[in-house]
Every structure is written in C-alpha cells, then in structure tokens.
Amino acid sequence: MEAELVLRRREEFRTPGGVVIAIERDLFRLPVMEGAARMFPDDFRLSWIAFDTGRPSCRVLIDNHPPKGLHFHIDGEEAGVAITCSSLRELKKFFRVKINERFGEYQGD
C-alpha cells in the first residue's frame, strides 16, 4: 500500500512591501497496520514551504522524516528545529505564525 495524498495546496500572497510569497503544502498519509491507531504527525509525511519568489533562499520550511521527525527551517538553516504539534490544525497555526514572523501578514489557511 502506498502513501495517500491528503493535501496538495499551492498559493501566493503579496506582502505589504510588495514581495510575492509562494506557499506550497503537501501532506501524505502513510500506510499503517490494520487496526493500529493513527498518530499525528508520525503516520504522515509532509513538506510545507513558504518562500520569497524573488529570493527562494528566504523561506520557512516544515517537514518530517526520520531521524529528525517534525521540524522547521528558516532560510538556509540546515539543522532544523524540532517542533511538537498534535494535530493538523495546530500545525497550520504554527506555519502561519512562522510565515508572519518571516514575511509579514498572511491571512491564509
């Protein structure tokens, strides 16, 4: 059984300063053993990025993969900072906060 695509979203917004920010989110549900409880985010793989289209190295990236688990990166920082989110709603809120901190006001989902 393969991973199931749950979310694929692409959008852009313009900051108050006129910079165009692209946002791309992919979320996959991983197969689990029958009858097993599904846990977030361990049973999912995700890659969410917001970046300045004129300077793609200016970015906020959230992803999860072994051995790091769920973590985020700002700009070119490679190590990543571990985060804990127990729901997709909580993760969306965290992502929005980081986008606002890095680029300015973003009202999207």
Buried (B, 14 or more C-beta within 10 A) or exposed (E): EEEEEEBEEEEEBEBEEEBEBBBBBBBBBEEEEEEEEEEBBEBBBBBBBBBBEEEEEBBBBBBBEEEEBBBBBBEEEEEBEEBEBEEBEBBBEBBBEBBBEBBBEBEBE
